[in-house]
Structure formats: structure tokens, C-alpha cells
Amino acid sequence: MPTEAATTGAVTGRDRQARLAAYAAFAVQGLCFATLVGRVNQLRDAHHMTDDQINILVLCVPIIAGVGSAVAAPLMGRFGSGPVLRISQPLVCLSVLGVGLTGDANLPLYALIGLFGLVVGAVDASMNAQAVRAERAYGISILTGFHALWSAAAGLGAVWAWASNEYVFPHSPTRSLAVGFAIPAVLGIAVSASTGTRLYRRAEEAANVAADAMKSAAKLVPWRPVLIIGIAMACFYIADSMLSNFGTLFFDKDLHSKSVAPLGLAAYQVMMVASRSVADFGVRRFGAAKVVRAGTAVGAAGLILVFAAQNAPMAIAGFAITGLGLCVVAPISFSAAGKVDASGLGIAVARVNIFNYVGFVVGAVIVLIVQPMSSYQTSYLVPAVLTLVIIALAKGFEPAGSEGAPAPVAAERPVA
């Protein structure tokens, strides 16, 4: 899918700077996300919650994040995705820091989780818009590489969640949460602050026409390919929600393996890194649809293993296999969305990103319904079945007319 930039050799040093800055944003997001979700069971215990209460709290995050993503779309059109990302990502880090300092007080926890959800939605939309913009500049598939770095950082966050609880502060849960959340959060703020100025931003002349461009471009972005891509991505995020957000509770309640609970998430993320590191090469050689079909089939096998697991090692293996396969769906979804959006304003990316949270909400609802009737483990059968939907829609990841994506209407440029 050579773009104009690629064919004319227009990839500049500034494009490379923006790409590296976007890599940093993905890494910070993955680290903060895993730091929080890797300790859900410990947050439940520290705040004296029941399983139902913590499950509802987890459910609220993607709902609020969907609002954050929707709000980010017009802000990205007006100011560019770079400024939105530069403001929202440090707030993600600060909310994680605050959650670790709440002790056993529930009201501050609810407020901070709400803030976390809101700004996570804005970060997800804006950082993926940055990655799509970089892919346009390079003219080849590079987007899964950004998500590979997200997974690598998330894997480190999950391992840190386990290590800080087991070895750093094994006899002080409150201090374990405080320090365990503080170190990744402060690191994230430092990285975000030092790299944010290199992100893409709008040229000054584009700021004067951004509102009009947003209105006209929104009409030009077709809904049908966005819906096809979005439904498939929602199916992925149903599985991802249940593995990431409820995995520690599954290990704790069903397998009675609380001490190793974060390792399931770590295995899931580590195998995502391995797969996403090479997925771009697969897309270039075989096409997006074939890569999605093959990855989804592998992911289905992993989910079935999780459903059938009799002990923690089997479940960890299932998490790993699922991550190895299903991880290709999200980045290829954003890449496909970028191809149907000639404006370069990130409208299609923001629309597809909403399905991220639809999947997370549906995944949480499935758990809330199935777990009381049976178990967390039984609920994993649902995303295993839904992998058939992704395979059926895989052709939509190669939208018609996407060859040679047009140059953006209002191109973003890296900050000097």
C-alpha cells in the first residue's frame, strides 16, 4: 500500500522522531494499564469489596473510556492528536498513582477510576491516530509494531505487579499497592513529558480550517467498512477484557492460585509481543485478511485451553496461546480504519476505537452474567465462539479502494 510519501522518499527525520515518540506513548499506556488491571484482586481486598462490586467497577472503566474516546475525536480534529495525547497521557499516570494511594477509602477510588477511564479513552484514540499517521508517512505496514511495544510494557507491568506483591512488600498490602503503582506512574510521566514534544501536530494553517475540515471529512468517511472492522475488533476486545480485567480473579477464585494470578496476564502480553513483532511482515507478504484469519484461529485454540484448564500452568499456557494469535486483530483494525479515512484527521480511527470499549463492556457483562451462575472459567467459552465472527469478517480488513491511501487533508507535522 505505497503512499505518496513513501513513493517520493518523503519520510524525514521528523517522521522518525514522531514515530519514536508514538512508540513511547504506547509503552507508557501498556505499562500503566497492566499495573492497574494486574492488581484488581488486591484492590478488591484492600477496599473490602465483594466480587460483584469489583466487577461492576471494572465494567464502568470501558463505558467511561468510550466517552473519553468520543470526546477526543472533535478535539483531535481541532487541535491534532498530538496535543490531546500530551495532555491526556500524564493524567492516566496520575490517576494510577492516585489509585495506589487511596488506602481503603472507596470514594476517592471511584473518582480516580472514573478519571482513569476518561483519559484512557482519549489516549487510545490519539495514540492510534499518531501511529496511523506514521504508517501513512512510511507507506508500509508498521502499526502492529506500536502495539507490540504496548504489549511488552504491559508484560513488564504485570510482572512488576506480581513481584512487588510477592517479594518487595509481601506483608504490607497497602504499601505494596502504593509503591507498586507509584513507580510505573512516575516513570510514565517522565517518559511522556520527555517525548511528547516530538509527536505529530497540526500545522498552524490547518488550525484555522480544522473545524470545517472535520465536518466535511466526517461525511466522507464511509460507515460500512468502519462497522465491519469495528465488529471484528469488538469481538477481540471481548476476549481481551475477560483475560486482562478478570484474569486475576479467575486465577484467584476458580483455580485457587492467587499468588501467580498476574502471571497469566504477563504470559498473555509476552506472547503478544512475540506475535506483533513479526505481524507487520506477515501483512506485507500475505495481506491483512490472511493474517487475521490465521491469528484468530490460534487465539481460539488458546481460549478453549483456558476454558478446559485444570490448573494454573494450563491456564497460563492458554493465556499465552490466546495472546499469540488474537493480538493481531487490534492493530490491523486501526490500520484498516486509516485506509478508509482520506482526511487524515483520525475520524475513522476514533470511530473504530469506540468498538474497543464496546468489546470491553460486553466482556464485562458476560462475566457478570455467567460467573454467578457458573464460574469465571465458563465465561471464556463465549469469546472462543466469537472468534468465528472475526474469521468471517476478516476480508473487511482489506477495504476496497484502500490502495495508495490519499494524503491527509490537514497534515500533521512533528513539533520542532
N, C-alpha and C positions, 0 to 999 in steps of 0.2 A: 504494500500500500504506500508507494512513494508519494510524499507530499511535495509541494512546490519548494519548501525549504530544503528538503533533502536532495532533490534533483539539481538544485542550483548551488549546493555546497554552502548553504547559509547558516549552518549550525555554528554558533560563535562561542567564544569563551564565556560570554554572559549566559548563554543557554546552558552551558556546563555548570556554571555557578548555581543557576536556578534549579537544575536537576539535583545537585548535591544538597541544596537547601531543602528540596522536597523530600529527599531521602531522610534527612534529619527529622522532618516533621512526621513522617510515617513511623520512624523509630521511637520518637517520644510518645506518640499516640499508642503504639503497641505496648510499650513499657508501662504506661500509666493504666491502660485498660487491664492488663494481666495482673498488675499489682492489686487492683481493686477486686476483680472477679475471682482471683486466686484465693481470696480470704473471705468469701461470702459466708462460709460456715462459721468462721471465727467472729465475724461481725454479728452474726445471729446470736452467738453465745454471749458476746460482750454486751450486747444491748438487750439480752434476756427476751428474745423474740421466739415465737413458735415458727415451725416450718412454713405455715400458711402466711404469716406476717412477712417473713423474709422473701418468700416467693412473690408476694404482691409488690413489695418494694422493688424487687428485680424487674417485675413487669412494668413498673412505672418508668424505668430508665429509657427503654426504646420509644415509648409513647412521647415522652418529653423530648427525646432526641429527634424524633420526626418533626416536631415543631421547630426545633433549632435548625434543622436542615432546610425546612420550608422558609424560615425567616432569612437564612443565609443566602438563598437564591437571588432575591432582589438586591441585597447588599453587595453580592458579588458582581451583579450587573452594573451597579452604580460606582463601586469603588475598586472592583477587582478582587480576585480570590486571595491575593497575597495579603492585603491589609486585614481581611476577615480572618485569615489564618493566624496572622501575627498577634491579633488581639485575643482570639478565642483559645488558642492552644495554651498560653500561660494560665488562663482561667481553669482549664482542665487540670493542670498540675496543682494549682492552688486548691481546687475542690478536693482532689485526692489527699493532699496534705491535711486539709481540714477534717476529712472523714477520719483519718487516723488519730486526730486529737480530740474527738468528741467523747472519749471515755465510754460511759454508759448512758449518756444523755441522748434521747431519741429525737427531740425536736430539731436540734442542730444537725443531726444526721439526715433527717428528711430534707431539710433545706439544702444541705450540701449535695445530696444525691440528686435533687432537682436541678441544681446548678450544673452538676457534672453532666447530666443528660442533655441539658440545653446546649452547652458549649461543645460537647462531643458531637452533636449533630452538625453544628457549624464547622467544626474541624474536619469531619468526614467529607462533607461536601466540598470544602475549599481545598483540602489537600489533594483530593482526587482530581479536582479541576486543574490544579497545578501539574499533576502527573500527566493528565491528558494533554495539556498544553506542551509539556516537554516531549511527549511522544509525537505530537504534530511536528515539532521542530526537527526531531531526529528522523522522522519518516519511516521508522521501523517499529515493530512491537517491542516495547521496553517496559510496559506498565506492570507486568507481573513482578518485575524486579523490585518495584516500590513496595508491593505487598509482601514480597519475600523478606524485606528488611523489617516491615511491621511484625511479621511472624517471628523473626529472630529476636527482636526486642521483647516481644510478648513471651517468648520462651524463657528468656532471661528473667523477666518479671515473675513468671510462675515459679521458676527455680528459687529465686530470691524469697518469694512468699513462703515456700517450704523451708528453706534453710534458716531464715530469720526466726521462724516459729519453732523449729526443732533444735537449733544449735545456738543461736545468738541470744534469744530470750525465752528459753523453754519453760521457765517457771513464772513468767510475768506476761500474761496475755495482753494486758493494756499497753505495757511498754513495747511489746512485740509489734502491735498494730501501729503505734505511734511512730516508732523508728522505722519499721518496715515500710510504711507509707511515705515517710518524710524523705528518705534517701532518694528513691526514684523521682519523687515530685520535685525536689530541689535540683536534681540533675537535669530533669526535663525542662525546667525554667531556664537553666543556664544554657542548654543547647538551643532552645527556641530563641532566646534573646540574641545569641551569637550568630545564628544563621538566618534569622527571619528577614534581615535587610536584603538578602540575596534572592528572595523569591520573586517570581514574576509580578509585575504590577501594570496598571494601565498607563499608557502614555497620557500626558496632560491634555492633548487634544481629544482623546477618547472620552475623558471625563465629562466633557461638555455635551456629548451626544449619547452618553451611556443609557439614559432613560428611554430615549426614542429607539435606540438600537435594541434595548431589552424588549420593548413592546413588539416591534416588528419581527425580531428573531423568535420570540415565543410562538408566533403564529406559523413560522416556517418549520419549526421542529415537529416532525410527524409523531403522533401518539402511538400508532400501531407498533412500530419496532421498539419503542420505549416500553410498551406494555409487555411485549414478548420477552424482551431482555429482563424486565423487572420481575415478572412472574417467576422466571427461572432463578433469578438471584434471590427472591424471597424464599424459594424452596431451599436454597443453600443455607440462608441465614436462619431458617427454622432449625436445621441441624446444628448450625454453629451456636445458636442461642442455647440449645439444650446441652451441648457439650461444654461450652465456655461458662455460661452463667449458672448452670445447675450441676456441672460435673463434680464439684467438690461435695455437694450434698448427696449425689448418687453414691460416691465412694464411701461417704460417712454413714448414710442411713441404710443402704442396701447391701454393701459389701463389708461394712464394719471396718473400714480401713482409713480412718480419719487422718492418720499421720502422713499417709502418702497421697492424700487427695489432690494436692496441687500438681503432682507428677503426671496425672492424666492430661491436664491442660498443657504441661510442659512438653509431653510427647506429641500431642496434637500440633503444637506450634513448631516444634523442631522439624517434624516431617513436612509441615507446610513450607518451611524454609527450603528444604531439600527439593521439593517439587517446584516451587515458584522460582527457584534459582535457574531452572532449565526450561520452564514452560514457555518463555518467550521464543526460544529456539524452536520448540515444537510448533508454536503458532506460525512462525515464519516458514517452516518447512511443510507442515501438513494442513494448516488452516485452523481457525478458531473452533469450528464446529467439531472436528475430529478430536481435538484436544479436550474439549468439554465433555464429549461422549465418553472417551476413554477414562478421564479423571473421575467422572461421576460413577462409572461402573466400579472402579476401585473403591471409591468412597462408600458405595452401597454395601460392598463386602465388609468394610470396616464397621459400619453401623450394625450390620447383622451380628458381627462378632461381639460388639458391645451389648447388644440385646441378649446374647446367649452366654455372656461371661459368667463364670462361676467363682471367680476370684479377682483380686486387684491386678495381677500381672496380665490376665486375659483382657481385662477391661482397658488397661493401659495400651496393650497391643492394638485393640480395636480403635481407640482414640488416635493412635499413630497412623494406622492404615486409612482411617477416615480423613485425617488431615492431608495425607499424601495425595489423595485423589480429589476430594471436593474443593481443595484450596484454589484451583484454577478458575472456578466459576466467577468469583467476585471481580478480580482484576480484568478478566476478559469482558465482563459485563460493562465496566466503566470504559474500556477501550472501544467496545462496540457502540456505546452511547455517544462517545466523542465523534464517531464516524457519521452519525446521523444528524449532528449539530454543526451546520456550516458556519454558525455565528462565532464560535469560539468563546462564547460568554459563559459556558458551563451550564446552560439551561437543561440539556438532556442529562448531563451528569447529575445535577441536583434532583431531577425527577426520578432517575433510576435509584439514586441514593435513598429516596423515601422508601423503596421496597426493602432496603436493608432493615429498616425499623419495623416494617410490616412483618417481615420474617421473624424478627426478634420477639415481637408482640405475640404472634401466632404460636411460636415455640413456647413462650412462657404460658400461654393459655392452655396449650396441650398438656404441659406438665401439671398445671393447676387442676385440670380435669382428670387426667389419668393417674397421677400419683396417689391421691386419696383413695381411689378405687383399687389400685394395684400396687405400683411402685414407680420410682424414677426410671428403673431399668426398662420396664414395659413400654414407657413412652417413646423410647428410641426406635421402636418399630415403625412409628409414623413417618419420621424423616427418611427411613430406609425405603418406604414405599414411594415417597415423594421424589426420590431420585429418578423414577421413571418419567416424571413430568419434565425434569431438566433435560433428560436424553431426548424426549420428544420435541422439545423446543430448541435444541442445540443449533439448528440451522439459522435461527434468528440472531446468532452471534456473528453472522456474516451478512449484515444488512445489505439489501440491494442498493446499488449506486454508491457504495462506500469507497470504491477505488479512488485513490487520489483525493483525500479529504480536502475541501477547499480551505483556503487561508482564512483566518478569523476576520470578522468584520472590524472588531476593535482589538487589535493585537495587544497582548500584554508584554511588557518588557521587564527584564530584571532591574532591580534597583542598583544604582551605581555604587 
